[in-house]
Amino acid sequence: MEYRRLGRTGLQVSAIALGSWATIGERLNDDASSALVAHAYDLGVTYFDTAETYADGRSEEVLGAALKRLRAPRESFVVSGKVFYGTHGRRPGSWGLSRKHIVEGCHATLRRTGLDHLDILLCHRFDPDVPLEETVRAMSDLVTRGDILYWGTSEWTVTQVAEARDIARARGHAPPQVEQLLYNVLERDKVEREFAPAAEGLGIGLTIWSPLAYGLLSGRYDHGVPADGRLARAGYEWLSASVFGTDPREETHRRLAAFSRLAAEHTVSPSRLALAWVLRHPAVASAICGASRPEHLSDNAGALDVVPLLDRTLLARIDALLGMPEPPPPRTEDKETTR
Ligand SMILES: NC(=O)c1ccc[n+]([C@@H]2O[C@H](COP(=O)([O-])OP(=O)(O)OC[C@H]3O[C@@H](n4cnc5c(N)ncnc54)[C@H](OP(=O)(O)O)[C@@H]3O)[C@@H](O)[C@H]2O)c1
């Protein structure tokens, strides 16, 4: 495993993290979740991500119990939580980024996980109905109280993060220090065009979610949607609709199969190639993966060995087979380098 510094913080996170959406405490029961977390930890994964909304808080409970069963020193792992969506639907005061929900939501997460602090708390989305000053102050106060060590955002815009940082600077509050956003071979723009160029100036580190595009890039979706895959599960019809959009599904499966063949040519699994593609980006501190079986983690943990294979030629072949626009030609001084 490799450990990377999260932006300008002193916090080290494992380059591959384990997320808990749709798996821990939902599809996986307590024992299966514990086995998954223990396997991740054995592989060197020390960063675990959850959110109040995952399985309506159950994911936090099961992740917390699994971490307790590890009997690992608290300083040996990092946990991030997320506040915004609440649990069990939206009632007034029970969701959003008001001071009320941030403080109560954070304390509920601490109770459910059984942890006495979260390493990172993220605002899961931007809340246009709450003054940003109120949100920044509430997050900063949680830092001052020691309930959380760092705070950040998820799927905000660069402008929103910059405004939060400016407010924090002007008022002497703790600023946001991490953004968690979607990034994978199929969904690149927000990281590559917006956040990666701005991250250093904003003083934030980037962690990314769904690096395998919910499993699409694992090879299991090359000839259709597998019966045991997330996209076939009841309750995830919205995800399937969003992934396939209005494109003909056959075309998506054809591209995924071509990606798998390219991985096989290099004798690596498609999941490793897809994860390596994300981890090659210097702005990415950690790729937060999901897994429904321990074998997924064993496979994915090998992705860091694949990063050196991603030279300019292989990157261009990936873009071509996925129908991505050609990258700009290399500048003169880049011509001698391979990536
Ligand atoms: N901030 C946000 O808004 C946000 C949004 C979404 C997710 N997240 C975080 O990001 C985490 C990861 O998201 P994700 O679960 O969508 O990530 P992902 O890594 O793109 O997909 C994980 C799924 O891919 C399949 N898979 C993984 N490795 C595999 C392998 N080696 N071989 C075959 N199949 C494999 C499994 O699918 P099956 O389960 O179908 O078997 C697994 O559950 C979440 O758990 C959550 O913590 C954050």
The ligand as a Tripos MOL2 file, in Angstrom:
@<TRIPOS>MOLECULE
LIG
   48    52     1     0     0
SMALL
NO_CHARGES

@<TRIPOS>ATOM
      1 N1        -19.3180   11.6830   -1.8460 N.am      1 LIG1
      2 C1        -20.2480   11.0970   -2.5680 C.2       1 LIG1
      3 O1        -21.2060   11.7320   -3.0260 O.2       1 LIG1
      4 C2        -20.1370    9.6280   -2.8370 C.ar      1 LIG1
      5 C3        -20.9660    9.0140   -3.7910 C.ar      1 LIG1
      6 C4        -20.8200    7.6590   -4.0180 C.ar      1 LIG1
      7 C5        -19.8810    6.9260   -3.3200 C.ar      1 LIG1
      8 N2        -19.0970    7.5300   -2.3690 N.ar      1 LIG1
      9 C6        -18.0810    6.7530   -1.5860 C.3       1 LIG1
     10 O2        -17.2590    6.0780   -2.5000 O.3       1 LIG1
     11 C7        -17.2600    4.6900   -2.1720 C.3       1 LIG1
     12 C8        -17.0080    3.8710   -3.3990 C.3       1 LIG1
     13 O3        -18.0930    3.9930   -4.3230 O.3       1 LIG1
     14 P1        -18.4930    2.7400   -5.2130 P.3       1 LIG1
     15 O4        -18.8730    1.6050   -4.3210 O.co2     1 LIG1
     16 O5        -19.4600    3.1820   -6.2320 O.co2     1 LIG1
     17 O6        -17.0510    2.4280   -5.8700 O.3       1 LIG1
     18 P2        -16.5150    1.5670   -7.0630 P.3       1 LIG1
     19 O7        -15.1780    1.0950   -6.5690 O.co2     1 LIG1
     20 O8        -16.5880    2.3190   -8.3330 O.co2     1 LIG1
     21 O9        -17.5180    0.3290   -7.1940 O.3       1 LIG1
     22 C9        -17.5380   -0.6790   -6.2280 C.3       1 LIG1
     23 C10       -18.2570   -1.9050   -6.7490 C.3       1 LIG1
     24 O10       -17.5660   -2.4440   -7.8840 O.3       1 LIG1
     25 C11       -17.5430   -3.8690   -7.8070 C.3       1 LIG1
     26 N3        -16.1340   -4.2670   -7.6430 N.ar      1 LIG1
     27 C12       -15.1690   -3.6290   -6.9380 C.ar      1 LIG1
     28 N4        -13.9800   -4.2490   -7.1080 N.ar      1 LIG1
     29 C13       -14.1990   -5.2900   -7.9370 C.ar      1 LIG1
     30 C14       -13.3500   -6.2910   -8.4890 C.ar      1 LIG1
     31 N5        -12.0340   -6.3030   -8.2380 N.pl3     1 LIG1
     32 N6        -13.9020   -7.2210   -9.3030 N.ar      1 LIG1
     33 C15       -15.2220   -7.1990   -9.5850 C.ar      1 LIG1
     34 N7        -16.0890   -6.2660   -9.1010 N.ar      1 LIG1
     35 C16       -15.5690   -5.3070   -8.2810 C.ar      1 LIG1
     36 C17       -18.4300   -4.2290   -6.6150 C.3       1 LIG1
     37 O11       -19.7410   -4.2730   -7.1520 O.3       1 LIG1
     38 P3        -20.9480   -5.1080   -6.5250 P.3       1 LIG1
     39 O12       -21.2390   -4.4530   -5.2120 O.co2     1 LIG1
     40 O13       -22.0240   -4.9200   -7.5290 O.co2     1 LIG1
     41 O14       -20.4730   -6.5130   -6.3780 O.co2     1 LIG1
     42 C18       -18.2580   -3.0380   -5.7400 C.3       1 LIG1
     43 O15       -19.2670   -2.8680   -4.7760 O.3       1 LIG1
     44 C19       -18.6200    4.4670   -1.5120 C.3       1 LIG1
     45 O16       -18.6490    3.2930   -0.7370 O.3       1 LIG1
     46 C20       -18.7350    5.7110   -0.6820 C.3       1 LIG1
     47 O17       -17.9910    5.5660    0.5150 O.3       1 LIG1
     48 C21       -19.2020    8.8700   -2.1290 C.ar      1 LIG1
@<TRIPOS>BOND
     1     1     2 1
     2     2     3 2
     3     2     4 1
     4     4     5 ar
     5     4    48 ar
     6     5     6 ar
     7     6     7 ar
     8     7     8 ar
     9     8     9 1
    10     8    48 ar
    11     9    10 1
    12     9    46 1
    13    10    11 1
    14    11    12 1
    15    11    44 1
    16    12    13 1
    17    13    14 1
    18    14    15 2
    19    14    16 1
    20    14    17 1
    21    17    18 1
    22    18    19 2
    23    18    20 1
    24    18    21 1
    25    21    22 1
    26    22    23 1
    27    23    24 1
    28    23    42 1
    29    24    25 1
    30    25    26 1
    31    25    36 1
    32    26    27 ar
    33    26    35 ar
    34    27    28 ar
    35    28    29 ar
    36    29    30 ar
    37    29    35 ar
    38    30    31 1
    39    30    32 ar
    40    32    33 ar
    41    33    34 ar
    42    34    35 ar
    43    36    37 1
    44    36    42 1
    45    37    38 1
    46    38    39 2
    47    38    40 1
    48    38    41 1
    49    42    43 1
    50    44    45 1
    51    44    46 1
    52    46    47 1
@<TRIPOS>SUBSTRUCTURE
     1 LIG1         1 GROUP 0 **** ****
